[in-house]
Amino acid sequence: MASHPAPIARSLFVFSIFYGGMVCIAGVLGNKQVTLGPLSAIGPWFGLGPLAVEAGIFAFLLLVTISSAVAELHGRAVANRLVQVGFLPLIASILLSIAVLAVPAASDMDPARRDAFALMMGGTPRIWLGGIVAYGISQTLNVTLFAALKGREGDRLLWLRAAVASILSQIADTLLFVSIAFYGVFPIGELLLGQMLAKVALSALLVPPVIYALVALGRRLDR
């Protein structure tokens, strides 16, 4: 009798597709700096200008909450496998960007669009390496912390477990990416502090409601 592979849970199937899309789009969104509204006023408290953050953080916060939701629903091992598989779309998108940038543009392409595309999609080896290293370590750290806190608290305090894991992993992400990509290019102290403050504030505000929504959606999909 032929054996059939075990069916994948619907929540894991949906979250995996969503996760892969966020991995790819995060780097593109990161080309825009966005103001944080009232949160921008935190910067002057620390001797900085008004806080701003690269828009890729919103995709990365979704990555954090998706991996945490998968850990909550399917366990740490499955969530870590999701993070590992996430390297595939991340590296593939970088290689495709390099290949497309290397191919000459069509002669009738609008020069403004051509130059804008090169500016948006271009990068240096250090930036690409920083993105890969920061992604792998920070996302693995998030899953590890979330699972460890669940081991202590059980199913209680989902919002707190997710927020703490997100805050600490986002600090690690900022330290790794900025240091690898820009150390020695220009002074990075102010950039590090500003990005970490912004990411901590956003993690504390956005992660708790999103994690509840994703876990509820996952449980609904798996009924």
N, C-alpha and C positions, 0 to 999 in steps of 0.2 A: 504494500500500500504506500503510495507516494505521500511523503510528509509535506505539510504546508507551513510556511513561515507564520509565526505568531503575528496577528494584526497589530499595527501601531495604534496607540491611543489617539483619538481624534484631536485632543488638545495638544499632544506632542507634535502631531503632523502640522497643525495650524501654526503653533508657536515657532516651529523650526523654520518654516517658510518666512514668517514675519522676521525672525531673527536674522536670517541670511540677507534679507532686504535692508535691514537697518545697518548691518555691518558694511554693506556697500555704499549706502547713501551718507553715512556719517562723515566720511572724509570730504565729500563734495559740499555738504552743508557747512563744514568747518571753515570754508573760505569767507563766510560772512560773520562779522562781529555784530552782536546785537546788544542793545541796552537792556538792563534788567528793571527798568521802571523804578519803583520805590526802593528796591534792593540796591540800586546803584549808590544810594547814599551811605552804604556801609563802608565803601572805600575810604572816604576822608577820615573815618574813625581810626584807620590804620596808617594814615599819612599817604594814602594813594589817591588817585583821581577817581571819578565816578566809575563804578565797576561795570565792565562789559564782559561778555563771554562769547567764544566762538560757537556758532549755532549748532555745530556737530554734537555738543553736549546733550541736546534733546534726544538725538538718536542713541547716544551712548546710555542715557538714563533709561531709555526703553530696553536696550540690551541688558542692562542690569536687572530691571524688573522682570523681563522675560525669563532670564536664567534663574532668578530667584523663584519665580512662579513654577518653573519646571522642577526645581529642587523641592519645592513644597509639595507638588503633586506627584512627582515620579522619583524623587530621591536624588541624592548628591551625585551618584555615579552617572546617572543619565544627564544631569545638568552639566557635569564636567565634559561629557562626550559632546554635548551640544556646543560648548565653548571650543572644543578641539576641532570639530567639523567646521566651525565658523572661520577657521583659518583659510579654508578653501575659497569661499567667495571673496575674502579680503585680499588674498594674494593674487587670485585670478583677476580681480578688478584693477589692481596695481599694474599687473603685467599687460592687461589690455590697454590701460591708459598709456603706458610707455609705448606700446606698439602703435596705437592710433596717433599719438603725438609724433612718432617717427615717420609716419606716412605723409608725403606731401599733400597739402590741401588742394582741392580742385581750383583751377585757375579762375573760375567765375564765382568763387565763394566770397561773400562780403568780407573785406579785410578786417572790419571792426569785430565781426563774429568770430573770425579765425583767431585774432589776437586775444579776444576774451576767452575763447575756449582754451587756448594754450595757457593763459594765465590761471584759469580755474583748475584745470586738470594737471598742470605741471607740478613738479615737486623735485626735491633733491633726494639722493639716496639716504641721507640722514633722516629726513622727514619720513620717508617710507619705512625705514628701519624702526624709527621711534614709534610709529603707529602700530607696527606688527608686535613689537616687544611690549608696549604699553597695553595693547588689547589683550594679549595672552595672559600677562601677569595680573592685570587688574580684574579681568573677568573671572579668572580662576580664584583669585583672592576673594572676590565677592561671593562666589558659590561656597567656598570653604568657610568663610565667616558666617554666612547665613545658615549653613548646615550645622556648624558648631553651636550657634545660638539656639537653633531648634533643639539640639541635643540637650541643652540646659533648660529651656523653657517649654519644650513640647510644642503643641500647636497654638499656644497662647502668644499674645503680643506680636502678631504677624507684622504690624506696621512698624514696630520698633526694631525688630530683627532686620527687616528689609532696609530701613533707613540707616541703621548703624553700619551694615555691610556695604551699602551704597556709598556712604560718606567716606569710609576708610579706603574703599577700592578706588574712588574718584581722586582722593589725595594721592594714592600710589600712581594712578594713571597720569596725573599732572606732573608729578616729580619725574617719572620715567620719560614721558614724551618730550617735555620741554628741555630736560637735561640732554637727552640724546640728540634731539633735533637742533638745539640752538646754543648749547654750551660752547663758549669760545667765539661765537658769532657776535653776540652782544650781551650786555649784562642781563641776567635772567631772574634776578631776585624779585623785582617788582612784578614781573609777569607771573612767576610762580605763586606769589602770595595772592595776587588779584584773582588768578584762575582758581586757586584752591578755595578762597572765600566764596566766590561765586558758585562753585560746584557744591560746596557744603550747604549753602543756603538753598540751592535748587533741589538737592537730594532730600533735605529735611522737609521741604514743602511739597514736592511733586511725587516722590516715591511712595509714601504711605497710601494715598488714594489710588494710585495706579496699580500697586501690587494687589490691593483688595479687588479691584475691577478685573485684573487678569486671572487671579485665582478663582473668582466667581465664574468667569467666562469658561475657564478650563474645566471646572466641575460640571458646568452646564453641558459643555461639548461631550463630556465623557459619560453622561447619563445613558 
